[in-house]
Amino acid sequence: METARAQVGELIGAPPRDIIFTCCATESNNAAIHAALKANPQKRHIITSAVEHSSVLNYCMALEKENYRVSYLPVDRDGLLTLADLETALTNDTAVVSLMWANNETGVLFPVDEIALVCQSRGVLFHCDAVQAAGKMPMNVSKLPVNYLSITGHKFCAPKGIGALYVRRKTPFTAYLHGGHQERGQRGGTENVALIVGLGEASEMALRKLPDNERTVRRLRDALEKGMIEGIPGTELNGHAVQRLANTTNISFLGTASEALLLLLDEEGVCASSGSACLADSSGPSHVIRAMKPETGTRREAVRMSLSPANNETEVTVAIRAVSAAVQALRSLSG
């Protein structure tokens, strides 16, 4: 376990003793926000964004029922956050700012360095959901004034059901789960040693593959994206063209229901999604796309695809052909 703690720490640039093992990103996110609120019980204001993961948004909504006030910062059409909105939202009553590093649906990157500095200058605790970014881009939290940072293993090939929370040295922390003295008393409950070892090994592998992830995966992603946008009429990229992760593309196929498109792609062996995997059974449109483009209303037309160093040019070509044929078939049916 301690070897794994060091491996996870190296992935994000953190001292091993600042790593707490959790069961998943949801626990890490909830535990960080919980700790920040416990550290400042007199403060009743939370700042997050309209495009956060459901584990942050739903917890914030639950806290509103406990008389906390939550500010949900907007994003523009490219999914970008404006620092001025954050600075305006901060008050003397703000207990914590919880903002993600990379969006899980579009890959759009928030300016974490600048957000952290703004929070530090105002004396406000900052939690960063880095689940989508960890293992896909270089990180060194020791050089950032981030107080809490969440990651989960299955985003970089570790087993599902294991996560971690970084808590910066001297940052206040109150256990979210109470039990025995595991994790130096910071997280009660018997540790799943096998999954923790898996998280450690995956962290080491991800760190080793980081150069390939940027160099190889971005080229494949760009080729996939170009083939779909230029080859299929009525398409629209969701997310900033540059300020996003190298592996993610999110495209709307106008007039084409994403659920039907995904069924046809599945038959061709192409794996994609219409939003967050955690909300796969939701019948409504993506809250991320709706926040970026309010005019989308109730439409579900966006499809997300993710790549890895294991993909190749042939798979990209196959995917482009499959998407093109499926979109054409669905549009012909709808007249």
C-alpha positions in Angstrom: 0.0 0.0 0.0 2.8 2.4 0.8 4.4 1.7 -2.5 1.1 2.4 -4.2 0.8 5.7 -2.2 4.2 6.8 -3.5 3.2 5.8 -7.1 0.0 7.8 -6.9 1.9 10.8 -5.4 4.5 10.7 -8.2 1.7 10.8 -10.8 0.4 14.1 -9.5 3.5 15.5 -8.0 2.5 15.1 -4.3 4.3 13.7 -1.2 3.0 10.2 -0.5 1.8 11.0 3.0 -0.6 13.6 1.5 -2.5 10.8 -0.4 -5.7 9.3 1.1 -7.1 6.2 -0.6 -10.9 6.3 -1.2 -13.4 4.0 -3.0 -14.0 6.4 -6.0 -14.0 9.9 -7.2 -17.5 10.6 -5.8 -16.2 9.9 -2.3 -13.1 12.0 -2.9 -15.1 14.9 -4.1 -17.6 14.7 -1.3 -14.9 14.2 1.3 -13.0 17.3 0.2 -16.1 19.6 0.2 -17.2 18.1 3.5 -13.7 18.8 5.0 -13.7 22.4 3.8 -17.1 23.1 5.2 -16.2 21.6 8.6 -13.1 23.7 8.7 -15.2 26.9 8.4 -18.6 26.1 10.0 -19.6 29.7 10.1 -19.2 30.1 6.4 -22.2 29.0 4.3 -21.2 29.8 0.7 -19.8 27.4 -1.9 -18.6 28.2 -5.5 -18.6 25.6 -8.2 -19.5 25.6 -12.0 -22.5 24.6 -14.0 -20.5 21.9 -15.8 -19.1 20.0 -12.9 -19.5 16.2 -12.5 -22.7 15.0 -10.9 -20.8 14.0 -7.7 -20.1 17.7 -7.1 -23.3 19.2 -8.4 -25.6 16.8 -6.6 -23.7 17.2 -3.3 -24.0 21.0 -3.7 -27.7 20.7 -4.4 -28.1 18.6 -1.3 -26.2 21.2 0.8 -28.5 23.9 -0.5 -31.3 22.0 1.4 -29.2 22.5 4.5 -29.2 26.3 4.0 -25.9 26.6 2.2 -25.7 29.0 -0.6 -24.1 27.8 -3.9 -22.9 29.9 -6.8 -22.8 27.9 -10.1 -20.4 29.8 -12.4 -21.4 29.8 -16.1 -19.2 28.8 -19.0 -19.1 30.2 -22.6 -20.0 28.4 -25.8 -16.5 26.8 -25.8 -16.9 25.6 -22.2 -14.4 28.0 -20.8 -14.7 29.7 -17.4 -14.1 33.4 -16.9 -11.9 34.2 -13.9 -13.7 37.5 -13.4 -16.9 35.5 -12.6 -15.0 33.6 -9.9 -13.6 36.8 -8.4 -17.0 38.4 -8.4 -18.6 35.4 -6.8 -16.1 35.2 -3.9 -17.3 36.7 -0.6 -16.2 36.7 3.0 -18.7 33.9 3.5 -17.2 31.6 0.9 -16.0 28.3 2.5 -14.8 26.5 -0.5 -14.3 26.7 -4.3 -14.8 23.4 -6.1 -13.8 23.4 -9.8 -12.7 20.7 -12.1 -9.4 20.5 -14.0 -10.8 18.9 -17.2 -14.4 18.4 -18.1 -15.4 14.8 -18.3 -17.6 15.3 -21.4 -15.7 17.8 -23.5 -12.2 17.6 -22.1 -12.1 21.4 -21.8 -9.5 22.6 -19.4 -10.1 25.1 -16.7 -7.2 27.5 -15.7 -6.4 25.7 -12.4 -3.2 27.5 -11.8 -5.0 30.9 -11.9 -8.0 29.7 -10.0 -5.7 28.4 -7.2 -3.9 31.7 -7.0 -7.2 33.6 -6.8 -8.5 31.4 -4.0 -5.2 31.6 -2.1 -5.2 35.4 -2.4 -8.7 35.5 -0.8 -7.9 32.9 1.8 -10.5 30.4 0.5 -10.0 26.7 0.3 -9.8 25.2 -3.2 -10.9 21.7 -4.2 -10.0 20.5 -7.7 -11.8 17.5 -9.3 -8.9 16.3 -11.4 -10.5 12.9 -12.3 -10.5 13.4 -16.0 -7.1 15.0 -16.2 -5.0 12.7 -14.1 -2.9 10.4 -16.1 -3.5 12.4 -19.3 -1.4 15.5 -18.7 1.5 16.4 -16.5 0.6 17.5 -12.9 2.6 18.9 -10.0 0.3 19.8 -7.2 3.3 20.6 -4.9 3.8 23.8 -7.0 0.1 24.8 -6.9 -1.8 26.2 -4.0 -4.5 23.5 -4.4 -5.9 22.3 -1.0 -7.7 19.2 -2.1 -7.5 17.2 -5.4 -9.5 14.2 -6.4 -8.6 11.3 -8.8 -10.0 7.9 -9.6 -8.3 4.8 -11.0 -10.5 3.7 -13.9 -9.8 6.9 -15.9 -6.2 5.6 -16.4 -6.6 1.8 -16.6 -6.8 0.9 -12.9 -9.7 -1.2 -11.7 -13.0 0.5 -11.0 -13.8 1.1 -7.3 -10.6 2.8 -6.2 -9.8 6.5 -5.9 -7.6 8.9 -4.0 -7.7 12.3 -2.5 -4.7 14.6 -2.2 -4.9 16.9 0.9 -2.2 19.5 1.0 0.0 19.6 4.1 -1.6 21.8 6.8 -4.9 22.0 5.0 -7.7 21.2 7.5 -9.3 17.8 7.0 -12.1 16.1 8.9 -12.8 12.4 8.1 -15.8 11.9 5.9 -16.1 8.2 6.9 -15.6 7.3 10.5 -14.5 3.9 11.6 -11.1 2.5 12.5 -7.7 4.2 12.2 -7.1 3.4 8.6 -5.4 6.0 6.4 -3.9 7.6 9.5 -7.4 8.1 10.9 -8.5 10.2 7.9 -10.7 7.6 6.2 -12.3 4.8 8.2 -12.9 1.4 6.6 -10.9 -1.7 5.6 -8.6 -0.9 2.7 -9.0 -2.9 -0.5 -5.4 -3.7 -0.9 -5.7 -5.4 -4.3 -7.4 -2.3 -5.8 -4.9 0.0 -4.2 -2.0 -1.9 -5.7 -3.8 -1.7 -9.0 -4.1 2.1 -8.7 -0.4 2.4 -7.9 0.7 0.3 -10.8 -1.7 2.1 -13.2 -0.3 5.5 -11.9 3.2 4.4 -12.7 2.2 3.2 -16.2 0.3 6.4 -16.9 3.2 8.6 -15.9 5.5 6.6 -18.1 3.1 6.9 -21.1 2.4 10.7 -20.7 4.6 11.8 -23.6 2.9 9.3 -25.9 -0.5 10.4 -24.7 0.1 14.0 -25.8 2.1 13.2 -29.0 0.2 10.2 -30.4 -3.3 10.5 -29.0 -3.7 14.2 -30.0 -2.8 13.3 -33.6 -5.3 10.5 -33.7 -8.0 12.6 -32.0 -7.5 15.4 -34.5 -7.7 13.0 -37.4 -10.9 11.5 -36.0 -12.4 14.9 -35.4 -11.4 16.3 -38.8 -12.9 13.3 -40.6 -16.2 13.6 -38.9 -16.6 17.4 -39.1 -15.4 17.8 -42.6 -17.0 14.6 -43.9 -20.4 14.8 -42.3 -22.7 17.8 -42.9 -24.4 19.4 -39.9 -21.8 18.7 -37.3 -20.6 21.0 -34.5 -17.6 20.6 -32.1 -18.5 21.0 -28.4 -15.6 22.5 -26.5 -12.6 24.7 -27.1 -10.6 23.6 -30.1 -7.3 23.9 -28.3 -7.8 24.3 -24.5 -8.8 20.6 -23.8 -7.3 17.2 -23.2 -5.6 15.4 -26.1 -7.9 12.4 -26.0 -11.4 13.8 -26.0 -13.8 14.8 -28.7 -17.4 15.8 -28.3 -19.4 16.5 -31.5 -23.1 17.3 -32.1 -24.7 15.7 -35.1 -27.5 18.1 -35.7 -30.9 16.5 -36.3 -29.6 13.0 -35.2 -30.6 11.5 -31.8 -27.5 10.5 -30.0 -29.2 7.4 -28.5 -30.0 6.0 -31.9 -26.6 6.9 -33.2 -24.9 5.1 -30.3 -26.9 1.9 -31.0 -25.8 1.8 -34.6 -22.2 2.5 -33.6 -22.3 -0.3 -31.1 -23.3 -2.7 -33.8 -20.1 -1.7 -35.7 -17.9 -2.1 -32.6 -17.4 1.6 -32.0 -17.6 2.6 -28.4 -18.9 6.1 -27.7 -21.2 7.9 -25.2 -23.7 10.7 -25.1 -22.5 12.2 -21.9 -21.1 11.2 -18.6 -21.0 7.4 -18.0 -22.3 8.1 -14.5 -25.5 9.5 -16.0 -25.9 6.9 -18.7 -29.5 6.2 -17.7 -30.6 9.8 -17.8 -33.3 10.7 -20.3 -32.4 14.4 -20.4 -29.8 16.3 -22.4 -26.3 16.7 -21.2 -26.1 19.5 -18.5 -22.6 20.3 -19.8 -23.7 20.9 -23.4 -26.9 22.8 -22.2 -24.7 25.1 -20.0 -22.4 25.8 -23.0 -25.2 26.1 -25.6 -28.5 26.9 -23.9 -30.4 26.9 -27.2 -29.9 23.2 -27.4 -32.9 22.9 -25.1 -34.0 19.3 -24.7 -32.0 17.9 -27.7 -29.6 15.0 -27.3 -27.4 15.2 -30.3 -23.9 15.1 -28.8 -21.6 12.1 -28.9 -18.3 11.9 -27.0 -15.4 9.7 -28.1 -12.2 9.1 -26.2 -8.9 7.7 -27.4 -5.7 6.2 -25.9 -2.2 5.3 -27.0 -3.6 1.8 -27.7 -5.7 3.2 -30.6 -4.3 3.4 -34.2 -5.0 5.0 -37.6 -7.0 2.1 -38.9 -9.4 2.3 -36.0 -9.8 6.0 -36.6 -10.7 5.4 -40.2 -13.2 2.7 -39.3 -14.8 4.9 -36.7 -15.2 7.8 -39.2 -16.8 5.5 -41.7 -19.1 4.0 -39.1 -20.3 7.4 -37.8 -20.8 8.7 -41.3 -22.9 5.7 -42.4 -24.9 5.8 -39.2 -25.7 9.5 -39.4 -26.7 9.2 -43.0 -29.0 6.2 -42.3 -30.7 8.0 -39.4 -31.2 11.2 -41.3 -32.7 9.4 -44.2 -35.2 7.7 -41.9 -36.2 11.0 -40.4 -36.8 12.5 -43.9 
